[in-house]
Structure formats: structure tokens, C-alpha cells
Amino acid sequence: MGFAKFIDKPAASDCIVVQVLKNQGAVPFMKTNIPQSLLSYSCSNTVFGKTTHPMDPSRCPGGSSGGEGALLKCDGSPIGIGTDIAGSVRIPAHMSGVCALRPTEQRISHKGLRGCLPGQRGLSGGIGVMSRDVDGVVMTMKALWVDLLFNLDCNVAPLKFNDDVYNDRNKLRIGYFDDDGFFTPVPSVRRAVNLTKDALEAAGHTLIQFKPPRAAEAIPNLGWKLLHADGNKTWLGFFKGEPMDSGMAVQIRTYLKSKWFRMLAKPCTSKRIHDTWEGHAGVRTVEELFKVQFKANAYKSEYEAEWRRHKLDVLICPGFYVTAVDNDNCGRTQYAASSTVVCNLLNFPAGTVPVTTVTEEDDRQLAEEFPVNDAWDKWAKEACKDSAGLPVGVQCVALQYQDELVLRLMKEIEIAVGSL
């Protein structure tokens, strides 16, 4: 977790996922770097220092499983295992140009994991799988979804890999959006979605524009509020007696605002920023927590209803709303995770696949045309300048338990975009 207090205190035994992979013949040979506390998309801590992007050492490979993404991009390993509570395997996949899957929560074991928010149940989290290509992710999921996993953890749904779904070649109805209305995508991210849309249409699939319901309301008032329901007490408790990484210090300063500050700053702050500050303040009573959880369940039903109204099989959207930035700017642009965190809020399986790289035209559009309406836009524009050549991914999403459909779409995209 990037804390000095855990030095020389290894786990007493392997987590169940590692046990299953070892039984299947996997050989764990390396632990890779993470941000301090895991709750960040940077990749730096005060124990092991900073991991840099494999294509640009001035930038970060993403996080929290950033070291894993960087190692995979450098061909240092065939597969990687990380955790994901708001995008922590999908974001580094997007930034480093590799593939990742966050499964439906009930299809993977969480036993034996250590995290910075023990007891948090508002957002679904757990282990995710990363690889250099879709085939590597598929291979790993087939190795995991076996009887041994189901026998070792009765909380895991006993569903083996469904080859019929993955190998089905019927054309899909695919929803898409390049902007959820909460965080403004930089030009390369928007282009990546539309490039993928065109490639899938050329392959014979039907693409339908989809508007996520009430994202600007749901992300801060449900997603962030549930993730930080205890007012950050559990998370910040891990920092006691610890030196703080500079990137994490920036992140904490960015969103931990006192009640008086939030009240006084409201007239001169954009609604999305103020709502996010309120969300990070958490809830005040158990009664309020129950109400927020009730609203989250209602939002999931609303999202599913909109999905079914469009008769969608799957959905594509931004893998993240910015490209790779430096560690300190990770704290300032963390809310670009709105496209990933919503999948944890809904407990939808989601995967990321690389589709393009930032072009000089993307950089020009960012410099000359990107709208700056508040501090977030300003930080995103500054952090992503001069990014030509860096990877850009898209995210593939399906309804709960349709993990193989996500993987099928990822493979379809890998083939379709590769043929352009």
C-alpha cells in the first residue's frame, strides 16, 4: 500500500486469486509499484519512490496498478493482477496502452486483499486482470473461473468462462458516448471513442448514441459520497505517522475542504467542483448513509432501464477523460475517473483496450479549442499538453455478469481498429 508501516510485514498467506493462479501453473515473480494508499491514479509513494511512464519519463503510467501497466507495456510480464475500486486497473491500461478487465464483483474473490478502505461497500471493487492484449486477459480469466476458486470462496458466483458468449459472431447493438456531462474529455479521448465507433460500424455492428442518465449528479452525490462515506477517517488514518508523497499531498489538498470553506467558496466555484467537495465530505449519520445507498440502487435501476430502452448489448465510452499526466497533476485531474467509477457504482463489468495514440492535431485542438470553464478544465488542459504519441484507450462495458461480452467487444475492437 506504499506505507512504511507495512515494511517487513508480508501477508501470512497468498490471497485466493494468487492461490488459484499458482495452482494453474502461474509463477508470480514480481510486485510492482502503486500510489501511497492505493486511492489515486498516480504511481508514487515514500517507500519505493516514483514509477514513470514507459514512453515518457516525465509522466505517470496511471494507477493505482500503474507499475503493473508499465511492466506490461515494456513486455516485462505476460499478465498482471491489480485491484480496482474506481478504475485502478483500467486507468493504467488506458495510459500505458495495455488491456485490463474489472470483472463483476461477485465473479472474483476478494479474500486475502489489503486495502485502504476496509469495510467500504458503496462502490464495488476487487481484483482486476491486465495483459498486453485481449488474449492474455481471456487466458487469465479462464484460468481463474474454475472449481478451485468457487470451492475456496463461496461468495464467488460459480460461473465458468462462457465460450459460447465470447465466440458468438452475431452482430452487436453497441451504445457509445464520448462525454458523460461531468468531466470534459480532451480531444484525443473524444477522437478515440469516435474512431472506435466508426471501426465497429465498418465491421457490421449497430452503434447507438447513449446518454448516461444524470451523470453530473450521480458521480459526486452517489459515487464520491459512498466512497468517502466516513468523511475519509479510515483512509486518512493510514497516513498517521507516515511521510506523505508529494502527489498524494496535492490530491488531498485538492478535495478535502472544510465545511466553512465549501460554504464560502460556493458562489465562485462551478457546480461540479462544489458538488464533489460535498461528496468527499461523506455522510453525517447512518440514516443519511441508508438514504444515499437507496438512491444509488435507484440510480442503477434507472441506468439499466435506459440501457434496455436502447436495446443495447454493450457500451463503449472513454477509458479515462485525460491522457497520461505527471504524478502531481494526477491529484488535480482525478475526477477524470467519472467514466470508470460509474461502473463500480453500478457493479458493471468493464474493460479497457488501446485504440490510438495522441496526434499533433489532438495537441493543437487542446491548445486552441479546448473549453476552459473552471479549474478542472484548466488543469486538464495544462496537464495534457504536448502528449503526441501517448496511448489512448476506450472502455467496454456490459451489464452485471456479462463479463464475457465485455471481453468479446474488446477483441472485436482490437481486430477492427487494427485493420484500419
C-alpha positions, 0 to 999 in steps of 0.5 A: 500500500506504499506505507512504511508501516507495512515494511517487513510485514508480508501477508501470512498467506497468498490471497485466493486469486494468487492461490488459484493462479499458482495452482494453474501453473502461474509463477508470480515473480514480481510486485510492482509499484502503486500510489501511497494508499492505493486511492489515486491514479498516480504511481508514487509513494515514500517507500519505493519512490516514483514509477514513470511512464514507459514512453515518457519519463516525465509522466505517470503510467496511471494507477493505482496498478500503474507499475503493473501497466508499465511492466506490461507495456515494456513486455516485462510480464505476460499478465498482471493482477491489480485491484480496482475500486474506481478504475485502478486497473483500467486507468493504467491500461488506458495510459500505458496502452495495455488491456485490463478487465474489472470483472463483476464483483461477485465473479472474483474473490476478494479474500486475502486483499489489503486495502485502504478502505476496509469495510467500504461497500458503496462502490464495488471493487476487487481484483482486476486482470491486465495483459498486453492484449485481449488474449492474455486477459481471456487466458487469465480469466479462464484460468481463474473461473474454475472449481478451485476458486468457487470451492475456496470462496463461496461468495464467488458466483460459480460461473465458468468462462462462457465460450459460447458468449465470447465466440458468438459472431452475431452482430452487436447493438453497441451504445457509445458516448464520448462525454458523460456531462461531468468531466470534459474529455480532451480531444484525443479521448473524444477522437478515440471513442469516435474512431472506435465507433466508426471501426465497429460500424465498418465491421457490421455492428449497430452503434447507438448514441447513449446518454448516461442518465444524470451523470453530473449528479450521480458521480459526486452525490452517489459515487464520491459520497459512498466512497468517502462515506466516513468523511475519509477517517479510515483512509486518512488514518493510514497516513498517521505517522507516515511521510506523505508523497508529494502527489498524494499531498496535492490530491488531498489538498485538492478535495478535502475542504472544510465545511466553512470553506465549501460554504464560502467558496460556493458562489465562485466555484462551478457546480461540479467542483462544489458538488464533489467537495460535498461528496468527499465530505461523506455522510453525517449519520447512518440514516443519511448513509441508508438514504444515499445507498437507496438512491444509488440502487435507484440510480442503477435501476434507472441506468439499466432501464435506459440501457434496455430502452436502447436495446443495447448489448454493450457500451463503449465510452472513454477509458479515462477523460485525460491522457497520461499526466505527471504524478502531481497533476494526477491529484488535480485531474482525478475526477477524470475517473467519472467514466470508470467509477460509474461502473463500480457504482453500478457493479458493471463489468468493464474493460479497457483496450488501446485504440490510438495514440495522441496526434499533433492535431489532438495537441493543437485542438487542446491548445486552441479549442479546448473549453476552459470553464473552471479549474478542472478544465484548466488543469486538464488542459495544462496537464495534457499538453504536448502528449503526441504519441501517448496511448489512448484507450476506450472502455467496454462495458456490459451489464452485471455478469456479462463479463464475457461480452465485455471481453468479446467487444474488446477483441472485436475492437482490437481486430477492427481498429487494427485493420484500419 
